[in-house]
Amino acid sequence: MEFITVTLVLLAMIGVLVIAHEWGHFIVARIFKMRVDDFSIGFGPRLIRIAKVGDTEYNIRAFPLGGFVKIAGMSADEEPLVKARKSLEAHTSPSATPEQAAEAANPEDTSDLFSSRPIWQRSLVILAGPVMSFVFGVMVFCLAGCTVGIPGSAVTTRIASASPGGAAYSIGLRSGDIIDAVNHQPVKTGDELAGILQRNFHHPLTLTVNRGEKVLTVIGTPQQYVDDDGNPLYAQTVVKPNSLKESGLKPGDVINQIGDSNVTGSVQMFRLLLDSVGKKTAMNLWRNNNDVTIDINLQPAQLSHLPTVKDFPIGMLKVSLELAIVHVPFTESIGFGFRVTRSIFQNLAEMFQQRHASQLKNSTGGIVMMYNLTGLAVKLGVSQVVLLAGQLSISLAIFNILPIPVLDGGHLLSYFIEWIRRGQKMSEKQQQAFLLTGMAVIGVLFMLIFTNDIHKVITHQIPR
């Protein structure tokens, strides 16, 4: 039953995202009075013809994997077919409007074809798809807070995900499970649960878990986190920010990262701070259950200007606890949407700037990863499904704008080449070679991503 539910939600989500994308192409093509023959939900044989408005048929097709829009003249070999169709319509369509009849009576008129339009119009039609995907994703984020709700600051006892290889994963805890009690003592909040786990490293704990209609009892042992060399990790919580107070550091902040280096201990942290003297440096913090980044600029001064911190060991059962969903006013929801969108691009930029191949590999996924993320979101509720849809819509925009033939970015690349050649289009042979190259690249990417997904499944690297 869970498989069916997750599959249906994923198909519905893909359908909505692709329709939004194709609507961008469609609406701009209509603005430029290009002929659009078909706007379909799904692929394959037509099941239902919803309506025909003007030249455009609106259809529902057999396979509900997105949809497509067919703009007349996008294929190089389509022009003779369009002329023949117009000539046929001139004699067989008694219900045609005077404008349509006049157009059909002159089959040599190709002014409404995509291929007959200037480069800038064709480029805008193609660009409209990724732009609409991006706008749709941002709108989803901006409206989520005042509709389905967004994660707040309060931590719950419900598991958002269990990291592969962690104690929670090994004892069978999964996304959506609610920890009601530890050692038969009820826990009400995530902060209370985290505190108990932090104080009981290497001590077995009996957990009472609520999973739907079932109540489970499992035994887990919290472990302190270690680095790649096996050294225990500690967090540095700020007691006194001292001169860094001007940079935005506050008491209670937990310092995670300075520059490009993760903080693993107070001695190492002070060394990183001293190395940053005289230059602007980013400091990543954990503040009130939120990820915060500030810029610090230490000047040569006395050691008393450095912050005072207190070490405490970190570790748990390697689970992420869900944040309580809250509803916020419209203006706050808009702000949330823009912050989430900005963070997506900031993370993407940092990943490429630092050239973290492993991080790129871990964050890249195909249909298998999408199914897993959808499964996690379904367990956590409508809010998480909606937020995932927003993220996937922006990802669709970014992927489609890549300059790979077959994708929208590939079409834009071909128009750029045409512009460089002063309006001379590629020959049919060149277009075929261009498209085959794109299909080969997409095929290789698909195989790499799919293989990466399968490897994650086999090696249990996917959170559950």
N, C-alpha and C positions, 0 to 999 in steps of 0.2 A: 504493500500500500504506500509506504514511504517513497519507493522508487517511482511509482506512478505520479504521486503528488509533486515531487521535485521535478520530474520530467515535464509535467504540464506547466508548472510555474516557469521553468527555464524556457520552454517553447513560447509561452505567452510573452515573456520578457524580451526574447530575441525578436519576436514578431513586432512588438511595439517599437523597439529601438530601430529596426530596419525600416519600418513604415515611416517613422519620424525622419530618418535619413533620406529616404526616397521622396518624401514630401518636399524636402528642400529642393531637390532637382526639379520636381514637378512644378512647384509654384513659380520658380524663376523662369522656367521654360515657358510657362503660360504668360508670365508678365511680358516676355519678349515675343509673344504671339507665335511660338513654335508649335507645330502640331504634335500632340501627345496621343498616341494610339491606344495605350493600355496602362492602367494603374491597377496592379494586382496585389492582393494579399496572399502570400504563399507562392509556390512554384508548381510546375507540372500541369496536368490537364485541368481545364476549367470545370469547376463544380457548379458555381452560381454566377450568373451575370446580374450584378446588383442594379446597374443602370448604364445608360449611355447618355452623356451630356456633351453636346457638340461632337467633336471628333473622338472623344475619350470614352473608352469602355472601362467600367469599374467592375472588377471580377474577384471572386474568391476561388483559389485553386487548391489542388489536392494535398500538397505537402506544405504544412504550416511552418516553414522555416524562413520567416521574413517576408519578402515581397520584392517587387521590382516596378520600374516605370519605363515604358518604351516610348522614346522620343523619336519621331520620324526623322530619318536621315543621319542617325548616329553611326550606322554601318556604311562603309564605303560602297558596298554593292547594293545598297537599298534603294537608291534613287530611281532606277528603271521600274522597280516594283511599285514605288509610290506613284509614278506617272500612270502605270497600268491601272492601279486601283482607282485613281481619280477619274480616268476615262470610263471605267466600268460604272462608277457611282453616278456619272453624268447621265447614264441611261437606265439605271436600275433603282434609283432612290427617289420615289415620289414625295417622300416626307422631308426632303432636304430644304433648308432655308434658301432664300435667294442668293445669299452670300456663298453658301456651300455649293449651290448649283453652278454659280458663275466660276467658282474655283475649280470644280470638277470638270467643267466644260473646257478648261484650259489646262490640260495635264502637263504642259511644258513649264508651267509656273511652279518653281521650286522655292519660292521665297519663304515658305513656312518650314522648310527643312533645317534641321540642326546644322547640317554640313554647309549650308549656303550662308550662314551667319558669320559676322566678323569674329576674330579671335577673342576679343574681349567679352563678347556675349557668350560664346561657348565656354570660356573659362569661368565666367560667373555661374553658369548653370552647373558645371561640374563642382565648383567650389562650394556651392550652396548645400550639397549633401553633408560634407564634414562640418560645415558651419552650423547646420541645423542640428546635427548630432551633438555638437558642443553646446549649443544654446539649450537644447532639450535637457542635457545632463545638468547644466547649471540651474535651470528652472526647477528640476526635480529636487536638487539640494536646497534651493531657496524656499521652496514651498513645503518641504518636509516638516519643518519645525512647527508650523501652524496647522498642519493637517494630521499626519500619522505620528508625529513626534520624532525627537532626535535624542541621542545619548546625552544625559546630563552629567553631573559631577558625582552623584551618589553611586557607590559601588554596591551591587547586589551579591547574593550568594549563588547566583545562577552562572553556570559555566558558559562562556562565549565560545571557547575552543580549547582543546587539549593538545599540547605540543607533542609530536611524535618523539619517542625516546624518553619522555618524562614519566614520573611516578604515576601521575593521574591517568595517562594514556595506558600504561601497562596494567593498571588495576581495572580498566574498563570504563572510566569516566568519559563522557562525550558531551558535545555541545548540547545545551538545553537542559542538562541535569541540574537540579537544585540541591545544594548541600544544606540540609535542615539542622543537622546536629553534628557535633564533634565529641567523641567519647560520651555520647548520650546526653550531652549538654546542648540545648538549643542555641543556634546562632541566628541573629536577626539581620546583620548587615555584612557587606563584603569586607569592610574595614575590620570588624570584629573577627571574621574568619581569617583574614590575612594575618592579624596579630597573633592568633593562636598558632597558625602554621609557622610564623617566624620564630616563635618561642620554643618550638618543638622539633628542631632539626635532629634527624637521625632517631627520632622516637616514633614508633608505630602509633597511628591514630585511627580510631574507628569512626568512619564517616557514615552518617545516615543520609541516603540520597533519594530524592524524589524524581522519578522519571515517568512522567505522564500519570498513569494509574497505578504504577508499580512503586514500591518502596524497597530500596536495596540497601544492604549493609556491606561496605567494603573496608579494607584496611590499607592505608597508605602511609608512607614514611616521607615527610618533607626532607628535601636535600638542599644543602647550600649550593648556590650556583658557583661554578668554577670557570676559569678562562681556558683557552686552548692548551695551556701547559699544565692544567690541573690545579692551579692556585685558586684558593677561595676568593670570591668576590665580595666586596663591601661597598655599601653606598655611603655617600658623604652628604649628610644633611646639614644645612647651614645653621649655625647658632647665631653668629654675628656677621653681617655682610661687610662691615667696616667700609673702606673707601669704595668697594664695588657696589655699595648701595645706590650710588649715582647711576650705575649702569642698569639698575632694575633688579639686582639680586635681593632676595627677601629671606628673613628667617623661616626655616621650614622647607626651603627649596632643597631638592635632591639633585646633585650635579651628576649628569650622565655622561657628558661629552664636552671636551674643550678642543676647539678646532676640529681636526679629523680623528682625534684619538679618544677612545672610550676610557672613562675614568674607572680604575679598578682599586684604588686605595688612596689614602690621604697624602702619603709621601709622593706617590706618582702624580697626584693632582697638583700639589704645590710645585713640582718640577715643571709640569705643563704650564702653569701660570707664570712661573719665572721665565720660561722660554718665550712666552707671549708678550713680555714687557716691551712697550714701545710700538706695538702694532695692534690694529683692530682684529679681534678674534671672536668667533662665534662660540657661545656656551649654551649647550642644550640642557634643559632642566625638566624635572618632574614636579609640578606645582598643583596641588589640589586636584589630583587625578587627571591633570591635563599636561600635554607635551608642550613646552614653551622654549623658544630660542631667543636669547638676548645677545647683544654685541658688547663686549668688554674691551677696554683700552687702558691697560695698566701702564702707568708711567714709572720710571726709575724712582724708587722711594724706599722707605724703611719697611722691614718685614711686618710691622704692625698694620700695614695697609692691606695685607692679605686677609681673606675672610677666615673666620673661626668656624671649624666644622667638627662634626662628631661622626665617627665611623659606626656603622651597624651592619651586621651580616645580612645578605639578601639571598633569598631562595624560597621555593614553595614546592608545589607539586607540578610545576610547569603547566599551569593553566592560566587562561585569561578570564577574568570575571567580568560579567556583563555590567555595563553602566545602566542605571535606571532610565527609562524613556520618559522624557518630559515634553510638554507642549509649551511653546513660547509665542509671544506676540509676533505679528507679521514682520515688523521691522527687525527684530532679533533673528527671525528665521532667515531673512534676506542676508543679514550679516554672516550667519552660519554658512549659508550657501557659498558666498564669496570666499570665506576662509578655507572651506574644504577644497574648493576649486584651486585656490592658490597653493595649498599644501600639496596637491597632486602634482602640479608642475614644478614646485620646489623640490620635491622628492625625486622627480624624474631628472631634473637638471643636476642635482647633487650626484645621482647615480652615474650619469655620463661624465660629469666633471672629474669624479674620483675614479672613473673607469673600473668600477667594481663588477667584474664579469660574473662572479658568483652571485652577487646580489641581483643582477639583471636576470640571470638564469633562474633564480629562485622565485622572482616576481613575475616571470613570464609563464603564461599558461594558455592552453587551448580549451577545447570543449570539455575535456575531462576535469580540468581545474574549474571551469565555469560551473559544471555540474556540482562539484564539491562545495564551491562557495555558495551556490544556490541552496544546497542542502543545509549548510550552516545557517544561512539567513532565514530559511523557512522555519527552522527550529526556534529561532530567536524572535520571530514575529514579523508583522507587516512592515514595520519601520525599517528593519534591516534589509528586507527585500527591496523596498523602494530606494534606499540609499545605495544598494548594490546596483540597481538599474541605472542610477545616475552615474556611478563610477564606470560601468560598462559602456554607457553612451559616450562619455568623454574618451574612453579608450578606443572606441570605434572611430571617433573623429580623428584621433592621433594616428591610428593605424592606416586609415584610408587616405590620409594626406601624404603618406610616404611615397617618394617618387619611383614607384615600381609599376611598370606597365601592367595593365588590367585594373589596378586600383585607381581611384580618383586622382591621386597624386601623379600617377603615370600618365593619365590623360593631360594633366596640366603641363607635365614635362614635354609631351609631344607638341602641345600648342606653343610652348616656349621655343622649341626647336624650329617650329614653323615660323615664328616671329623673327628668330635670328636669320632664317633663310628668306626674310622679306616676303612672307606670305606663300611661299612655295611649300605645298603639302608633301608629305612623304609618299612615295609611290606605293602601290598595292603590295609589292614584294617587300618593301621596307617596313610597311605597317605589319605585315604578317610576321616578319622577323622580330619586330619590336614586341608584338603581343606574345609570341612564343617565348621570348626571353623572360617576359614578365610571368608567364605561366610556370616556367621552370623555376624562377626565384620563389614564387609563392608555393610551389610544390615542395621545394627543399625546406622552406620555412615551416610549412605544415608538418613535414616529417620530423624535423628537429624538435618542434614544440610538442608534437604528439609523443615522440620518444621520451622527451623530458618528463611529460605528464605520467607516462607509464612507469618510468623509472622511479618517480616519486611515490606512486601507488605501491610498487613492489617493495621498495625500501622503507615504506611507512613514514614518508616525510610530509604527508599531507595532514594538517590538523583535522581533528574529528570532533 
